Amino acid sequence: IEHLETRIKTPEKTVEKLIRQGFEVSPESAKKNLHDIGGIRIVCSFVEDIYVIYENLCRQTDLKIVGVKDYIKNPKPNGYRSLHLIVEVPIFLENGKRSVKVEVQLRTIAMEFWANLEHQLRYKKNLSLQLLRSTSRELSECARISAALDMRMQSVRDIINGK
């Protein structure tokens, strides 16, 4: 693991997402319908590390993986790659234990680099349709190059490790 980040979605962002997705705005609705109020992003050096961490999480007895979206094997149309997990974890409160769903994102350094810059360049910007199309093609190509770099670095690691 190179580094990890955690976050809790703000109440304002939680309400915004409930409204955007057409759900009732209430704590019960958020608990039932949103699985990314809490999140962890784990950034690794190599794609292989992502799947090793995933396998280790699957073996843990104190959490339950309830959802998996593999955008590494099946990238999003824009080129985004990452392994997303919805994990049910116990939290201990004053009045007892409760299970909470959180999102875990696993990425390589290259995936993180691409996602951060793509988000910075395009998120919530009012770009013209022409600009959206041209930048989409370019960003998708950058994602492809980034994924190829991940595979080359994995190959170098495998050679060094005698695989």
C-alpha positions as CSV (number, residue, x, y, z in Angstrom):
1,I,0.0,0.0,0.0
2,E,1.5,3.4,-1.0
3,H,-1.1,5.4,0.9
4,L,-4.7,5.4,1.9
5,E,-7.3,8.1,2.4
6,T,-10.5,8.1,4.3
7,R,-13.5,10.4,4.1
8,I,-17.0,10.8,5.6
9,K,-19.5,12.4,3.2
10,T,-20.8,15.7,4.6
11,P,-24.4,16.0,5.6
12,E,-24.9,18.5,2.7
13,K,-23.4,16.1,0.1
14,T,-25.5,13.2,1.6
15,V,-28.7,15.2,1.2
16,E,-27.7,16.3,-2.3
17,K,-27.1,12.7,-3.4
18,L,-30.4,11.5,-1.9
19,I,-32.3,14.2,-3.8
20,R,-30.3,13.5,-7.0
21,Q,-31.1,9.8,-6.8
22,G,-34.7,10.4,-6.0
23,F,-34.7,9.1,-2.4
24,E,-36.4,10.4,0.6
25,V,-34.2,12.8,2.7
26,S,-33.8,11.1,6.1
27,P,-31.2,9.3,8.1
28,E,-33.0,6.0,7.5
29,S,-33.1,6.6,3.8
30,A,-29.4,7.5,3.7
31,K,-28.5,4.3,5.7
32,K,-30.7,2.1,3.4
33,N,-29.8,3.7,0.0
34,L,-26.3,5.2,0.2
35,H,-23.3,3.0,0.6
36,D,-20.6,5.6,0.2
37,I,-21.2,7.9,3.2
38,G,-17.9,6.5,4.6
39,G,-15.1,5.7,2.2
40,I,-11.6,4.4,2.0
41,R,-9.3,4.7,-1.0
42,I,-6.3,2.4,-1.0
43,V,-3.6,3.3,-3.5
44,C,-1.1,0.5,-4.4
45,S,1.9,0.3,-6.6
46,F,0.8,-2.6,-8.8
47,V,-2.5,-4.0,-10.1
48,E,-1.6,-7.4,-8.6
49,D,-1.5,-5.7,-5.1
50,I,-5.1,-4.6,-5.5
51,Y,-6.3,-8.2,-5.9
52,V,-4.1,-9.4,-3.1
53,I,-5.7,-6.8,-0.8
54,Y,-9.2,-7.8,-2.1
55,E,-8.5,-11.5,-1.4
56,N,-7.3,-10.6,2.2
57,L,-10.4,-8.5,2.8
58,C,-12.6,-11.5,1.6
59,R,-10.9,-13.7,4.3
60,Q,-11.6,-11.2,7.1
61,T,-14.2,-12.4,9.5
62,D,-15.0,-9.0,11.0
63,L,-16.4,-7.6,7.7
64,K,-18.6,-8.7,4.9
65,I,-18.1,-7.7,1.2
66,V,-21.6,-7.0,-0.1
67,G,-20.8,-5.6,-3.5
68,V,-17.9,-5.6,-6.0
69,K,-17.5,-3.4,-9.2
70,D,-14.3,-4.3,-11.1
71,Y,-13.6,-1.2,-13.2
72,I,-10.1,-2.6,-13.8
73,K,-11.2,-5.6,-15.8
74,N,-14.2,-3.7,-17.1
75,P,-13.3,0.0,-17.3
76,K,-16.0,2.7,-17.5
77,P,-16.5,4.2,-20.9
78,N,-14.5,7.2,-20.0
79,G,-11.5,5.0,-19.2
80,Y,-11.8,5.1,-15.4
81,R,-10.2,2.1,-13.6
82,S,-10.5,1.0,-10.0
83,L,-11.8,-1.8,-7.9
84,H,-14.8,-0.7,-5.9
85,L,-16.1,-2.7,-2.9
86,I,-19.1,-2.1,-0.7
87,V,-18.1,-3.5,2.7
88,E,-20.3,-4.0,5.8
89,V,-18.2,-3.3,8.9
90,P,-19.2,-3.3,12.6
91,I,-19.1,0.0,14.5
92,F,-19.4,0.2,18.2
93,L,-21.7,2.8,19.6
94,E,-22.7,3.8,23.1
95,N,-25.8,1.6,22.9
96,G,-24.2,-1.3,21.1
97,K,-22.8,-2.7,17.8
98,R,-24.2,-1.7,14.4
99,S,-23.2,-2.7,10.9
100,V,-22.4,0.1,8.5
101,K,-21.8,-0.1,4.7
102,V,-18.8,1.8,3.4
103,E,-17.1,2.0,0.0
104,V,-13.5,0.8,-0.5
105,Q,-11.8,1.9,-3.7
106,L,-8.5,0.2,-4.6
107,R,-6.3,1.9,-7.3
108,T,-2.8,1.9,-8.5
109,I,-0.7,5.1,-8.4
110,A,-1.4,5.5,-12.2
111,M,-5.1,5.0,-11.8
112,E,-5.1,7.6,-9.0
113,F,-3.2,10.1,-11.1
114,W,-5.6,9.7,-14.0
115,A,-8.8,9.9,-11.9
116,N,-7.6,13.0,-9.9
117,L,-6.7,14.9,-13.0
118,E,-9.8,13.8,-14.9
119,H,-11.9,15.0,-12.0
120,Q,-10.0,18.3,-11.8
121,L,-10.4,19.0,-15.5
122,R,-14.0,18.0,-16.0
123,Y,-16.0,17.6,-12.8
124,K,-19.0,20.0,-12.6
125,K,-17.7,22.2,-15.5
126,N,-20.2,23.4,-18.1
127,L,-18.2,22.3,-21.1
128,S,-19.7,22.6,-24.6
129,L,-20.7,19.3,-26.3
130,Q,-17.8,19.7,-28.8
131,L,-15.3,20.2,-26.0
132,L,-16.8,17.3,-24.0
133,R,-16.4,15.0,-27.0
134,S,-12.8,16.0,-27.9
135,T,-11.6,15.9,-24.2
136,S,-13.4,12.5,-23.7
137,R,-11.4,10.9,-26.5
138,E,-8.2,12.4,-25.2
139,L,-8.9,11.4,-21.6
140,S,-9.9,7.9,-22.6
141,E,-6.6,7.6,-24.5
142,C,-4.7,8.8,-21.4
143,A,-6.5,6.2,-19.4
144,R,-5.5,3.5,-21.9
145,I,-1.8,4.7,-21.7
146,S,-2.0,4.7,-17.9
147,A,-3.3,1.2,-17.9
148,A,-0.6,0.0,-20.3
149,L,2.0,1.6,-17.9
150,D,0.5,-0.3,-15.0
151,M,0.9,-3.6,-17.0
152,R,4.5,-2.8,-18.0
153,M,5.5,-1.9,-14.4
154,Q,3.8,-5.2,-13.2
155,S,5.9,-7.0,-15.9
156,V,9.1,-5.4,-14.6
157,R,8.2,-6.4,-11.0
158,D,7.4,-10.0,-12.2
159,I,10.8,-10.2,-13.9
160,I,12.6,-8.9,-10.8
161,N,10.7,-11.4,-8.6
162,G,11.4,-14.3,-11.0
163,K,7.8,-14.9,-12.0
